[in-house]
């Protein structure tokens, strides 16, 4: 995963989208997520995240739940929502 520190900062400030391969199925998952309490609508107590970590826990916006992914499965990430995403969508992208 490139620019891990930027990813963490972006997730703490707003929404980022992570595209990664699911373990077991290798299916591409496009996940809008955040580490911002105001956006998540829940208390987020994760403050210090180790940029050298292999696993990341984030608030998944489209599932409205905590999710995790491994750094070595990430194909790309970027600030903002995925193209075509509408707030309130319940289906997985």
C-alpha positions in Angstrom: 0.0 0.0 0.0 1.5 3.3 -1.1 1.4 6.5 1.0 0.1 4.9 4.2 0.6 8.1 6.2 -1.4 10.0 3.7 -4.1 7.4 3.7 -4.4 7.5 7.5 -4.5 11.3 7.5 -7.1 11.4 4.7 -9.3 8.9 6.5 -9.1 10.9 9.8 -10.1 14.0 8.0 -12.8 12.7 5.7 -13.7 9.9 3.3 -11.3 7.7 1.4 -12.0 4.8 -0.9 -9.9 1.7 -0.8 -9.8 -0.9 -3.6 -8.5 -4.2 -2.4 -8.8 -7.9 -3.0 -10.8 -9.9 -0.6 -9.0 -12.8 1.1 -10.2 -16.2 -0.1 -12.1 -15.0 -3.1 -9.7 -12.5 -4.6 -12.8 -10.4 -5.4 -12.2 -6.7 -5.9 -13.8 -4.7 -3.1 -14.3 -0.9 -3.5 -14.9 0.4 0.0 -15.6 4.0 0.9 -14.4 4.4 4.5 -13.4 6.9 7.2 -11.8 7.4 10.6 -13.7 10.6 11.2 -16.3 10.4 14.0 -18.6 13.1 12.5 -18.8 11.3 9.2 -19.2 7.8 10.7 -21.8 9.0 13.2 -20.2 6.9 15.9 -17.4 7.4 18.3 -14.0 6.5 16.9 -11.3 5.9 19.4 -8.6 4.9 17.1 -6.1 7.7 17.4 -2.6 6.4 16.8 -2.3 4.2 13.8 1.1 2.6 13.0 1.9 3.3 9.3 4.0 0.2 9.2 0.9 -2.0 10.2 -0.2 -4.8 7.9 -3.8 -4.5 8.9 -6.1 -1.5 9.0 -9.5 -1.1 10.7 -11.8 1.6 9.3 -15.5 2.6 9.4 -17.0 1.3 6.2 -19.6 3.8 5.0 -21.6 1.6 2.7 -22.0 -1.1 5.3 -22.2 1.2 8.3 -19.9 -1.0 10.3 -16.3 -1.6 11.1 -14.3 -3.4 8.5 -10.6 -4.3 8.1 -8.3 -5.0 5.2 -4.6 -6.0 4.8 -2.2 -3.6 3.3 -0.8 -6.2 0.9 -4.3 -6.6 -0.7 -4.7 -2.9 -1.6 -4.6 -2.2 -5.3 -5.2 1.6 -4.9 -6.8 4.1 -2.6 -7.9 7.7 -3.1 -9.6 10.6 -1.3 -13.4 10.8 -1.6 -16.2 8.5 -2.6 -16.0 6.1 -5.5 -17.4 7.3 -8.8 -21.2 6.8 -9.0 -21.5 6.3 -5.2 -24.6 8.0 -3.6 -24.8 8.5 0.1 -27.2 6.0 1.7 -26.4 3.2 -0.6 -26.7 -0.1 1.2 -25.4 -2.4 -1.5 -21.7 -3.3 -1.7 -19.9 -1.6 -4.5 
